[in-house]
Amino acid sequence: MNQNKNINIDGNITHKIKRSLELAPEIIKLESRKRSNRGINSPLIILYGLVLFIILGTFLLFLPFSTKTGENISLVDSFFVATSAVTVTGLTPFQSETTWSTFGLYVIMILSFIGGLGFMMGAGFIIYIFFGRKLNLEQKILINESLSDATPSKIAPGSSIKLVLNIFIMSLIFQFIGFIIMYLLWQEKSFSNDHGAFFNAMFHSISAFNGAGFDILMDSNGGSIGTIKESPYILNITMILIILGSIGYPFILELFANGKLFLQSKYKEIFFTLNFKVVLFGTAFIIILGSAQFLFSEWSNIGTISEEKIKEKIVLSIFHSITRTAGFSLIDYNLIHNSTSITTIALMFIGGSSLSVAGGIKIGTLSIIIISLISTIIGKEEVTIFKRTINKDIIRRSLTIFIFSIFLIIFSFMIISSFEPDTIFRELLFECVSAFGNVGLTTGITGSLNDSSKVLMSFLMIIGRFGPMVLAIMFVGKTKRENAKPAYEIVRIG
């Protein structure tokens, strides 16, 4: 080393080191390997699994013995129905009970069940099956984010893997209970198809809980399951199954956990998270608003409910507000008034709750946007609801999902309109929103769509089912901090 040595008067030795050596940077080389964002740690794994099931379903439905007549359904129609089943949409170009054989209906039922397990819940379960408890930190974070299990709570259900299994078991239990009740109620009933009470009860229970909207009950009034309105118990069970499937697994788990906590604390302690409150009040508000609008708008409509008694009118109105996530109908939606069409389109766009079988932008997303708008109008700096402050990142993600969904529907509607120039504007928009929201309600034009429209509508179902959720998860933790900001300048708005 280059240095000078001086001996001081007191005998101490002073070492002088050149300044250039003192300021020389120390370089440490580390061998690092870049990890790919793809694979099992990526949210896109769900998209890969989705495509795999759709391809498999398309192949099975394309086989001759999947139909009653033994004739091949076109490849486009097979793809359309398989996509509709996996995304639990329920749109179909023909009557299921007269087209598919028992094998074909089993394929649709199984695909609907798999699709109904949910978006990221399915991913967590797949990861658990393949890796057991050997999960790395990144995989656990993915599951936690996907299951909305990042909020501290007194009743947090433990590990994300345990939550995944609880959701899977709970889903099976609800569908099994629905099947048993329907099977017992349908014992003495004669069906308008070739299947008995066992198969009809199983198919209808799975389709209702998972919001698939597929039905095998003949209906002469233009609806999909209009015959069950003569059976109040079946109608009520159907509504309960739809609500349980669309309200979200975290809501149900928290409700059960609070019941247990309430009993253990000798009827004193109870705790509800902000998500629970938002989902409860949001769902109740939407059901009441949708029911009231349907009742008053269709009260004197001869084509829908005008000939029903007052009690039946109220029940039917509640049912058609609840079925915004399932796609069942007791009337012909081609005969509803324009005001009901607009309301139904809005309800389908909103959908159900996060981590549920329902599609749409979700109730939580809309609630955040509305509260943010109100806070901005009254001049509040922070967005608060139920005495809790909403994170700005959540607000940004909610706006992103909302704007993305609006542009996606408009863009898809414009393209499909060019394929279907003779279709009425209202009917085509209704169909596009139904596909995006994975609802399955239709005015009856699905069968008349050409192949290009069906393919595009299939992709709209896929993006509508998984796009908003993937978008929300991909933005987690991706805040880019800049050391230097460009100069501010005003753009005139309003």
C-alpha positions as CSV (number, residue, x, y, z in Angstrom):
1,M,0.0,0.0,0.0
2,N,1.3,3.5,-0.8
3,Q,1.7,5.4,2.4
4,N,4.1,7.8,4.3
5,K,5.3,7.2,7.8
6,N,6.3,10.1,10.2
7,I,7.7,9.9,13.7
8,N,6.3,12.6,16.0
9,I,8.1,14.3,18.9
10,D,6.3,12.2,21.5
11,G,7.4,9.1,19.8
12,N,4.1,8.1,18.2
13,I,4.1,7.1,14.6
14,T,1.7,8.7,12.2
15,H,0.7,6.9,9.0
16,K,-0.4,9.0,6.0
17,I,-2.5,7.3,3.3
18,K,-3.1,8.9,-0.1
19,R,-6.6,10.5,-0.4
20,S,-7.3,8.7,-3.7
21,L,-6.9,5.3,-2.0
22,E,-9.1,6.4,0.9
23,L,-12.0,7.3,-1.5
24,A,-11.6,4.4,-3.8
25,P,-14.9,2.4,-4.1
26,E,-15.0,-1.1,-2.8
27,I,-16.5,-3.4,-5.4
28,I,-18.2,-6.6,-4.3
29,K,-19.4,-9.0,-7.0
30,L,-22.3,-11.2,-6.2
31,E,-23.4,-14.1,-8.3
32,S,-27.2,-13.6,-8.6
33,R,-29.7,-15.5,-10.7
34,K,-32.9,-13.8,-11.9
35,R,-36.1,-15.6,-11.0
36,S,-38.8,-15.7,-13.5
37,N,-42.2,-14.2,-12.7
38,R,-43.8,-17.0,-14.6
39,G,-44.7,-20.5,-13.4
40,I,-46.3,-21.6,-10.1
41,N,-45.7,-18.2,-8.5
42,S,-47.5,-16.2,-11.1
43,P,-51.2,-15.2,-11.0
44,L,-51.3,-16.3,-14.6
45,I,-51.2,-20.0,-13.5
46,I,-55.0,-19.7,-13.1
47,L,-55.3,-18.6,-16.7
48,Y,-53.2,-21.6,-17.7
49,G,-55.5,-23.9,-15.8
50,L,-58.5,-22.2,-17.2
51,V,-57.4,-22.7,-20.8
52,L,-56.5,-26.3,-20.1
53,F,-60.0,-27.1,-18.8
54,I,-61.7,-25.2,-21.6
55,I,-59.7,-27.2,-24.2
56,L,-60.5,-30.4,-22.4
57,G,-64.2,-29.5,-22.2
58,T,-64.3,-28.5,-25.9
59,F,-62.9,-31.8,-26.9
60,L,-65.3,-33.8,-24.7
61,L,-68.4,-31.8,-25.9
62,F,-67.3,-32.2,-29.5
63,L,-67.5,-36.0,-29.3
64,P,-70.6,-37.6,-31.0
65,F,-71.8,-39.3,-27.8
66,S,-72.0,-36.0,-26.0
67,T,-75.2,-35.2,-27.8
68,K,-78.5,-37.0,-27.9
69,T,-78.6,-37.3,-31.6
70,G,-75.1,-38.6,-31.9
71,E,-74.2,-35.7,-34.3
72,N,-71.2,-33.5,-33.7
73,I,-71.9,-30.1,-32.4
74,S,-69.7,-27.6,-34.2
75,L,-66.2,-26.9,-32.8
76,V,-67.1,-23.2,-32.2
77,D,-70.3,-24.2,-30.3
78,S,-68.4,-26.8,-28.2
79,F,-65.8,-24.2,-27.4
80,F,-68.5,-21.6,-26.5
81,V,-70.3,-23.9,-24.1
82,A,-67.1,-25.2,-22.5
83,T,-66.0,-21.6,-21.9
84,S,-69.4,-20.7,-20.6
85,A,-69.3,-23.7,-18.1
86,V,-65.7,-23.1,-16.8
87,T,-66.3,-19.4,-16.4
88,V,-69.7,-20.2,-14.8
89,T,-71.6,-17.9,-17.2
90,G,-74.4,-20.1,-18.5
91,L,-74.8,-18.6,-22.0
92,T,-75.6,-21.4,-24.5
93,P,-76.7,-21.3,-28.1
94,F,-79.3,-24.1,-27.6
95,Q,-81.5,-25.8,-25.1
96,S,-79.3,-28.0,-22.9
97,E,-82.0,-30.6,-22.0
98,T,-82.8,-31.3,-25.7
99,T,-79.2,-31.2,-27.0
100,W,-76.8,-32.9,-24.7
101,S,-76.7,-36.5,-23.6
102,T,-76.2,-37.6,-20.0
103,F,-72.4,-37.7,-20.7
104,G,-72.5,-34.2,-22.1
105,L,-74.4,-32.8,-19.2
106,Y,-72.0,-34.5,-16.8
107,V,-69.1,-32.7,-18.6
108,I,-70.9,-29.3,-18.2
109,M,-71.7,-30.0,-14.6
110,I,-68.1,-30.9,-13.7
111,L,-66.7,-27.9,-15.6
112,S,-69.2,-25.7,-13.7
113,F,-68.2,-27.1,-10.4
114,I,-64.4,-26.6,-11.1
115,G,-65.1,-23.1,-12.4
116,G,-67.2,-22.3,-9.3
117,L,-64.4,-23.1,-6.9
118,G,-63.3,-19.6,-7.6
119,F,-60.4,-17.8,-9.2
120,M,-57.5,-17.7,-6.8
121,M,-59.0,-20.2,-4.4
122,G,-58.5,-22.8,-7.1
123,A,-54.9,-21.6,-7.5
124,G,-54.2,-22.0,-3.8
125,F,-55.7,-25.5,-3.8
126,I,-53.7,-26.5,-6.8
127,I,-50.5,-25.2,-5.2
128,Y,-51.4,-27.1,-2.0
129,I,-52.0,-30.4,-3.9
130,F,-48.7,-30.2,-5.8
131,F,-46.5,-28.9,-3.1
132,G,-48.2,-29.9,0.2
133,R,-46.8,-27.8,3.0
134,K,-43.5,-27.1,1.2
135,L,-44.5,-23.6,0.1
136,N,-42.0,-20.8,-0.2
137,L,-42.7,-17.3,1.0
138,E,-43.6,-16.0,-2.4
139,Q,-46.2,-18.7,-2.9
140,K,-47.7,-18.0,0.5
141,I,-47.9,-14.3,-0.2
142,L,-49.7,-15.1,-3.5
143,I,-52.3,-17.2,-1.8
144,N,-52.8,-14.6,1.0
145,E,-53.3,-11.8,-1.5
146,S,-55.6,-13.9,-3.7
147,L,-57.7,-14.9,-0.7
148,S,-58.0,-11.4,0.6
149,D,-56.4,-12.7,3.8
150,A,-54.0,-9.8,4.4
151,T,-56.2,-7.8,6.8
152,P,-55.5,-8.3,10.5
153,S,-58.5,-9.7,12.3
154,K,-59.3,-11.3,15.7
155,I,-60.9,-14.1,13.7
156,A,-58.2,-14.7,11.0
157,P,-58.6,-18.3,10.0
158,G,-54.9,-19.2,10.5
159,S,-52.8,-20.2,7.6
160,S,-53.8,-19.6,4.0
161,I,-53.6,-23.3,3.2
162,K,-56.1,-24.1,6.0
163,L,-58.3,-21.4,4.6
164,V,-58.1,-22.9,1.1
165,L,-59.2,-26.3,2.4
166,N,-62.0,-24.8,4.5
167,I,-63.3,-23.1,1.4
168,F,-63.2,-26.3,-0.6
169,I,-65.0,-28.3,2.1
170,M,-67.6,-25.6,2.7
171,S,-68.4,-25.5,-1.0
172,L,-69.0,-29.2,-1.1
173,I,-71.2,-29.1,2.0
174,F,-73.4,-26.3,0.7
175,Q,-73.9,-28.0,-2.7
176,F,-74.5,-31.4,-1.0
177,I,-77.2,-30.0,1.3
178,G,-78.9,-28.3,-1.6
179,F,-78.8,-31.5,-3.5
180,I,-80.4,-33.5,-0.6
181,I,-83.2,-31.0,-0.1
182,M,-84.0,-30.8,-3.8
183,Y,-83.9,-34.6,-4.2
184,L,-86.4,-35.0,-1.3
185,L,-88.7,-32.3,-2.7
186,W,-88.6,-33.7,-6.2
187,Q,-89.4,-37.3,-5.3
188,E,-92.9,-37.3,-6.6
189,K,-92.3,-34.8,-9.5
190,S,-92.4,-35.8,-13.1
191,F,-89.7,-34.0,-15.1
192,S,-89.8,-32.7,-18.7
193,N,-86.5,-34.4,-19.4
194,D,-85.0,-38.0,-19.5
195,H,-83.5,-37.7,-16.0
196,G,-84.9,-38.5,-12.6
197,A,-84.9,-36.6,-9.3
198,F,-81.3,-37.6,-8.4
199,F,-79.6,-36.2,-11.5
200,N,-81.9,-33.1,-11.7
201,A,-81.3,-32.3,-8.1
202,M,-77.5,-32.7,-8.4
203,F,-77.3,-30.6,-11.6
204,H,-79.6,-27.8,-10.4
205,S,-77.8,-27.6,-7.0
206,I,-74.3,-27.3,-8.6
207,S,-75.6,-24.9,-11.2
208,A,-77.3,-22.6,-8.6
209,F,-74.5,-22.5,-6.0
210,N,-71.8,-21.9,-8.6
211,G,-73.8,-19.4,-10.5
212,A,-73.4,-21.4,-13.7
213,G,-77.0,-20.7,-14.9
214,F,-77.2,-24.0,-16.9
215,D,-80.6,-25.7,-16.6
216,I,-82.2,-28.9,-17.9
217,L,-85.8,-28.0,-17.0
218,M,-88.1,-27.4,-19.9
219,D,-89.8,-24.0,-19.8
220,S,-92.6,-22.8,-22.0
221,N,-92.8,-19.2,-20.9
222,G,-89.4,-18.1,-22.3
223,G,-87.4,-18.3,-19.1
224,S,-84.8,-20.9,-18.2
225,I,-86.3,-22.5,-15.1
226,G,-89.8,-21.0,-15.1
227,T,-91.4,-24.3,-14.1
228,I,-90.0,-24.1,-10.6
229,K,-92.0,-21.0,-9.7
230,E,-94.9,-23.4,-9.0
231,S,-92.7,-24.9,-6.2
232,P,-92.0,-22.3,-3.6
233,Y,-89.6,-24.4,-1.6
234,I,-87.4,-25.2,-4.7
235,L,-87.5,-21.5,-5.6
236,N,-86.4,-20.5,-2.1
237,I,-83.6,-23.1,-2.0
238,T,-82.4,-21.9,-5.4
239,M,-82.2,-18.3,-4.1
240,I,-80.4,-19.3,-1.0
241,L,-77.8,-21.3,-2.9
242,I,-77.2,-18.4,-5.3
243,I,-76.7,-16.0,-2.4
244,L,-74.3,-18.4,-0.6
245,G,-72.3,-18.7,-3.7
246,S,-72.1,-15.1,-4.6
247,I,-71.7,-13.4,-1.2
248,G,-68.1,-14.7,-0.9
249,Y,-66.3,-17.3,1.1
250,P,-64.6,-14.8,3.5
251,F,-68.0,-13.4,4.5
252,I,-69.4,-16.9,5.4
253,L,-66.2,-18.0,7.2
254,E,-66.2,-14.8,9.2
255,L,-69.9,-15.2,10.0
256,F,-69.3,-18.7,11.4
257,A,-66.2,-17.6,13.3
258,N,-68.1,-14.8,14.9
259,G,-70.9,-17.2,15.9
260,K,-68.3,-19.4,17.6
261,L,-66.6,-16.4,19.2
262,F,-70.0,-15.2,20.5
263,L,-70.8,-18.5,22.1
264,Q,-67.3,-18.9,23.7
265,S,-67.4,-15.4,25.2
266,K,-70.8,-16.1,26.8
267,Y,-72.7,-13.9,24.4
268,K,-70.4,-10.8,24.9
269,E,-67.6,-10.6,22.3
270,I,-68.1,-10.2,18.6
271,F,-65.9,-8.7,15.8
272,F,-66.7,-7.8,12.2
273,T,-64.1,-6.7,9.7
274,L,-64.6,-3.8,7.3
275,N,-64.9,-6.2,4.4
276,F,-67.8,-8.0,6.1
277,K,-69.7,-4.8,6.7
278,V,-69.2,-3.5,3.2
279,V,-70.3,-6.9,1.7
280,L,-73.4,-7.1,4.0
281,F,-74.7,-3.6,3.4
282,G,-73.7,-3.5,-0.3
283,T,-75.4,-6.8,-1.0
284,A,-78.6,-5.9,0.9
285,F,-78.8,-2.5,-0.8
286,I,-78.4,-4.0,-4.3
287,I,-81.0,-6.7,-3.7
288,I,-83.5,-4.3,-2.3
289,L,-82.9,-1.7,-5.0
290,G,-83.0,-4.3,-7.8
291,S,-86.2,-5.9,-6.4
292,A,-88.0,-2.6,-6.0
293,Q,-87.1,-1.5,-9.6
294,F,-88.2,-4.8,-11.1
295,L,-91.5,-4.8,-9.1
296,F,-92.6,-1.3,-10.0
297,S,-91.3,-1.4,-13.6
298,E,-92.8,-4.8,-14.5
299,W,-95.9,-4.6,-12.3
300,S,-98.3,-4.1,-15.3
301,N,-96.2,-5.8,-18.0
302,I,-98.3,-8.5,-19.5
303,G,-95.2,-10.3,-20.8
304,T,-93.7,-10.7,-17.4
305,I,-95.5,-10.6,-14.0
306,S,-98.7,-8.6,-14.5
307,E,-100.9,-11.7,-14.2
308,E,-99.3,-12.9,-10.9
309,K,-100.7,-12.3,-7.5
310,I,-99.1,-9.6,-5.3
311,K,-97.1,-12.1,-3.2
312,E,-95.8,-13.9,-6.3
313,K,-94.9,-10.5,-7.9
314,I,-92.7,-9.7,-4.8
315,V,-91.1,-13.1,-4.8
316,L,-90.3,-13.0,-8.5
317,S,-88.9,-9.5,-8.2
318,I,-86.6,-10.6,-5.4
319,F,-85.5,-13.6,-7.4
320,H,-84.6,-11.6,-10.5
321,S,-82.6,-9.2,-8.4
322,I,-80.7,-12.1,-6.8
323,T,-80.1,-14.0,-10.1
324,R,-78.0,-11.1,-11.4
325,T,-75.0,-13.4,-10.6
326,A,-76.5,-16.8,-11.6
327,G,-78.3,-16.3,-14.9
328,F,-81.5,-18.2,-14.1
329,S,-84.8,-16.6,-15.2
330,L,-88.5,-17.2,-14.7
331,I,-89.5,-14.8,-17.5
332,D,-88.6,-14.0,-21.0
333,Y,-86.0,-11.2,-20.8
334,N,-86.8,-10.1,-24.3
335,L,-90.2,-8.8,-23.0
336,I,-88.9,-6.7,-20.1
337,H,-89.2,-2.9,-20.2
338,N,-86.2,-0.7,-21.1
339,S,-85.8,0.5,-17.5
340,T,-85.5,-3.1,-16.3
341,S,-83.0,-3.8,-19.0
342,I,-80.8,-0.9,-17.9
343,T,-81.1,-1.9,-14.2
344,T,-80.3,-5.5,-15.0
345,I,-77.2,-4.5,-17.0
346,A,-76.0,-2.4,-14.1
347,L,-76.5,-5.3,-11.6
348,M,-74.8,-7.8,-13.9
349,F,-71.8,-5.4,-14.3
350,I,-71.5,-5.1,-10.5
351,G,-71.8,-8.8,-9.8
352,G,-71.2,-10.4,-6.4
353,S,-68.5,-10.3,-3.7
354,S,-64.8,-10.9,-3.9
355,L,-63.6,-14.5,-3.7
356,S,-67.0,-15.9,-4.7
357,V,-68.4,-17.7,-7.7
358,A,-69.9,-14.4,-9.0
359,G,-68.3,-12.3,-11.7
360,G,-68.5,-8.5,-12.3
361,I,-66.4,-5.8,-10.8
362,K,-67.5,-6.9,-7.3
363,I,-69.5,-5.1,-4.6
364,G,-66.3,-4.1,-2.7
365,T,-64.9,-2.4,-5.8
366,L,-68.0,-0.3,-6.4
367,S,-68.3,0.6,-2.7
368,I,-64.8,1.9,-2.6
369,I,-65.4,4.0,-5.8
370,I,-68.7,5.5,-4.5
371,I,-67.2,6.3,-1.1
372,S,-64.1,7.9,-2.7
373,L,-66.4,10.0,-5.0
374,I,-68.4,11.2,-2.0
375,S,-65.2,12.0,0.0
376,T,-63.9,14.0,-3.0
377,I,-67.1,16.0,-3.4
378,I,-67.3,17.0,0.3
379,G,-63.5,17.8,0.4
380,K,-62.2,15.1,2.7
381,E,-58.5,14.3,2.4
382,E,-58.9,10.6,3.5
383,V,-61.5,8.1,2.3
384,T,-63.2,6.6,5.4
385,I,-66.0,4.1,5.8
386,F,-67.4,2.6,9.1
387,K,-64.7,4.6,11.0
388,R,-61.9,3.0,9.0
389,T,-59.5,4.7,6.5
390,I,-59.2,3.1,3.1
391,N,-55.7,2.6,1.7
392,K,-54.9,4.7,-1.4
393,D,-53.5,1.7,-3.1
394,I,-56.9,0.0,-2.8
395,I,-58.7,3.0,-4.2
396,R,-56.3,3.1,-7.2
397,R,-56.8,-0.6,-7.9
398,S,-60.6,-0.2,-7.6
399,L,-60.5,2.6,-10.2
400,T,-58.3,0.6,-12.4
401,I,-60.6,-2.4,-12.4
402,F,-63.7,-0.2,-13.0
403,I,-62.2,1.7,-15.9
404,F,-60.7,-1.4,-17.4
405,S,-64.0,-3.2,-17.3
406,I,-65.9,-0.3,-18.9
407,F,-63.5,0.0,-21.8
408,L,-63.4,-3.7,-22.3
409,I,-67.2,-3.9,-22.6
410,I,-67.4,-0.9,-24.9
411,F,-64.6,-2.3,-27.1
412,S,-66.1,-5.8,-27.3
413,F,-69.6,-4.3,-28.0
414,M,-68.2,-2.3,-30.9
415,I,-66.5,-5.3,-32.5
416,I,-69.5,-7.7,-32.0
417,S,-71.8,-5.0,-33.4
418,S,-69.9,-5.0,-36.6
419,F,-70.4,-8.8,-36.7
420,E,-74.1,-8.5,-35.9
421,P,-75.3,-5.4,-37.8
422,D,-79.0,-6.5,-37.7
423,T,-79.2,-7.2,-34.0
424,I,-81.0,-4.6,-31.8
425,F,-78.7,-2.4,-29.8
426,R,-80.2,-3.2,-26.4
427,E,-80.1,-7.0,-26.9
428,L,-76.5,-7.0,-28.0
429,L,-75.3,-4.8,-25.1
430,F,-77.3,-7.0,-22.7
431,E,-75.5,-10.1,-24.1
432,C,-72.1,-8.5,-23.8
433,V,-72.5,-7.4,-20.2
434,S,-74.0,-10.8,-19.3
435,A,-70.9,-12.5,-20.8
436,F,-68.5,-10.1,-19.0
437,G,-70.3,-10.5,-15.7
438,N,-70.4,-14.3,-16.1
439,V,-74.2,-14.1,-15.5
440,G,-75.8,-16.0,-18.4
441,L,-79.0,-13.9,-18.7
442,T,-80.0,-13.4,-22.3
443,T,-82.8,-11.9,-24.4
444,G,-82.6,-15.0,-26.6
445,I,-80.1,-13.9,-29.3
446,T,-77.3,-16.3,-28.2
447,G,-78.3,-19.0,-30.7
448,S,-78.5,-16.6,-33.6
449,L,-74.9,-15.2,-33.1
450,N,-72.4,-16.1,-35.9
451,D,-69.2,-18.0,-35.2
452,S,-67.0,-14.8,-35.0
453,S,-69.3,-13.3,-32.4
454,K,-69.4,-16.5,-30.3
455,V,-65.5,-16.7,-30.3
456,L,-65.2,-13.1,-29.2
457,M,-68.0,-13.6,-26.6
458,S,-66.1,-16.6,-25.3
459,F,-62.9,-14.5,-24.8
460,L,-65.1,-11.8,-23.1
461,M,-66.3,-14.5,-20.6
462,I,-62.7,-15.5,-19.9
463,I,-61.4,-11.9,-19.4
464,G,-64.5,-10.9,-17.5
465,R,-64.0,-13.9,-15.1
466,F,-60.3,-13.5,-14.5
467,G,-59.2,-10.2,-15.9
468,P,-60.2,-7.8,-13.1
469,M,-58.8,-10.1,-10.4
470,V,-55.5,-10.8,-12.2
471,L,-55.3,-7.0,-12.7
472,A,-55.8,-6.3,-9.0
473,I,-53.2,-8.9,-7.9
474,M,-50.6,-7.9,-10.5
475,F,-50.6,-4.4,-9.1
476,V,-49.9,-5.6,-5.6
477,G,-46.6,-4.1,-4.3
478,K,-45.7,-2.5,-7.7
479,T,-45.4,1.1,-6.5
480,K,-42.7,2.8,-8.5
481,R,-40.8,5.4,-6.5
482,E,-39.0,8.1,-8.5
483,N,-36.2,10.2,-7.0
484,A,-36.8,13.1,-9.4
485,K,-40.3,14.2,-10.5
486,P,-41.0,16.1,-13.7
487,A,-42.3,19.7,-13.3
488,Y,-46.0,20.1,-12.5
489,E,-48.4,21.6,-15.1
490,I,-52.2,22.0,-15.2
491,V,-54.6,20.3,-17.7
492,R,-58.0,21.8,-17.8
493,I,-60.8,19.3,-16.8
494,G,-64.6,19.6,-16.4
